[in-house]
Each structure stands twice: as C-alpha cells, then as structure tokens.
C-alpha cells in the first residue's frame, strides 16, 4: 500500500507512468502464471526486470511463450517488461 502525505505532489509524468505500469505489470504477471511457476520469480539485474527458473528440457518452449507475452504487453500498454528464463534441472 502507498500512502501519500498532504505535502507530496506527484508530477503528471509520474502519475501517468503509475497508471500505465501498474495494469501492465498485473496483466503480465497474471498471464505469466499460466506459463511458469511464478513462485520461482526473482528480481533481475540492471538488464532484466525478472529472472525465472524453468526446467531445462522446456526452456525453448517457455522462452518463446514469455517473449510472446512480453510483446503483447509492449503492444497493449507501451511498456517493456523483461524476463530471463534460467534453465534448471527438471
């Protein structure tokens, strides 16, 4: 939950970004959950927003589905969310 004090004024640019980013992230996460186990999701580094561990034998299939989802988010919301699948023993 975010609480703002009376003396805080959010710029129009920040308010616009929040109005776009929040629904885009919710859409991304909701649809990502149908592709991978989101409990394996972790914060990424400077280059990626998130890392996700996936079974190595399904890496190609899941990677393609994740890329398709990221493209959908980009097209619908104008937001780029990057995620890197990390192959693990399945």
C-alpha positions as CSV (number, residue, x, y, z in Angstrom):
1,X,0.0,0.0,0.0
2,X,1.2,3.5,-0.8
3,X,0.3,6.4,1.5
4,X,0.9,10.0,0.5
5,X,1.2,12.9,2.8
6,X,-0.6,16.2,2.2
7,X,2.6,17.9,1.2
8,X,3.6,15.4,-1.5
9,X,2.7,16.4,-5.1
10,X,3.2,13.7,-7.7
11,X,4.2,15.1,-11.1
12,X,2.0,14.4,-14.0
13,X,4.7,12.2,-15.6
14,X,5.0,10.0,-12.6
15,X,1.2,9.7,-12.2
16,X,0.9,8.8,-15.9
17,X,3.7,6.2,-15.5
18,X,2.0,4.6,-12.5
19,X,-1.4,4.5,-14.3
20,X,0.3,2.6,-17.2
21,X,2.8,0.5,-15.3
22,X,0.5,-1.0,-12.7
23,X,-2.0,-2.5,-15.1
24,X,0.7,-3.6,-17.4
25,X,2.6,-5.4,-14.7
26,X,-0.6,-7.0,-13.4
27,X,-1.5,-8.2,-16.9
28,X,2.0,-9.6,-17.4
29,X,2.0,-11.4,-14.0
30,X,-1.5,-12.9,-14.4
31,X,-0.6,-14.3,-17.9
32,X,2.9,-15.4,-16.8
33,X,1.4,-17.6,-14.1
34,X,-0.2,-19.7,-16.9
35,X,3.2,-20.3,-18.4
36,X,5.6,-20.8,-15.5
37,X,5.6,-21.3,-11.7
38,X,5.7,-17.7,-10.6
39,X,6.9,-18.7,-7.2
40,X,10.3,-19.2,-8.9
41,X,10.3,-15.5,-10.0
42,X,13.1,-13.3,-8.6
43,X,14.3,-9.8,-9.1
44,X,16.5,-9.3,-12.1
45,X,19.6,-7.2,-12.6
46,X,20.2,-4.0,-14.5
47,X,19.4,-5.6,-17.8
48,X,16.3,-7.7,-16.8
49,X,13.3,-6.9,-14.6
50,X,12.9,-10.5,-13.5
51,X,14.6,-13.9,-13.6
52,X,12.6,-17.1,-13.6
53,X,13.8,-20.7,-13.1
54,X,12.4,-23.1,-15.7
55,X,13.0,-26.8,-16.4
56,X,15.9,-27.1,-18.9
57,X,14.0,-29.5,-21.1
58,X,11.2,-26.9,-21.6
59,X,13.4,-23.8,-21.9
60,X,12.8,-23.2,-25.6
61,X,9.0,-23.6,-25.4
62,X,8.7,-21.4,-22.3
63,X,11.1,-18.8,-23.5
64,X,9.1,-18.4,-26.7
65,X,5.8,-18.1,-24.7
66,X,7.4,-15.5,-22.4
67,X,8.7,-13.5,-25.4
68,X,5.2,-13.6,-26.9
69,X,3.7,-12.3,-23.6
70,X,6.3,-9.5,-23.4
71,X,5.5,-8.5,-26.9
72,X,1.7,-8.4,-26.1
73,X,2.4,-6.2,-23.1
74,X,4.5,-3.9,-25.3
75,X,1.8,-3.6,-27.9
76,X,-1.1,-3.2,-25.5
77,X,0.5,-0.9,-22.8
78,X,3.6,0.5,-24.4
79,X,5.7,-0.9,-21.6
80,X,8.6,-3.2,-21.9
81,X,8.9,-5.9,-19.2
82,X,12.0,-8.1,-19.5
83,X,12.4,-11.5,-18.0
84,X,15.2,-14.0,-18.4
85,X,14.4,-17.7,-18.0
86,X,17.2,-19.6,-16.1
87,X,17.3,-23.3,-17.0
88,X,17.5,-25.7,-14.1
89,X,17.4,-29.5,-13.9
90,X,13.9,-30.6,-14.4
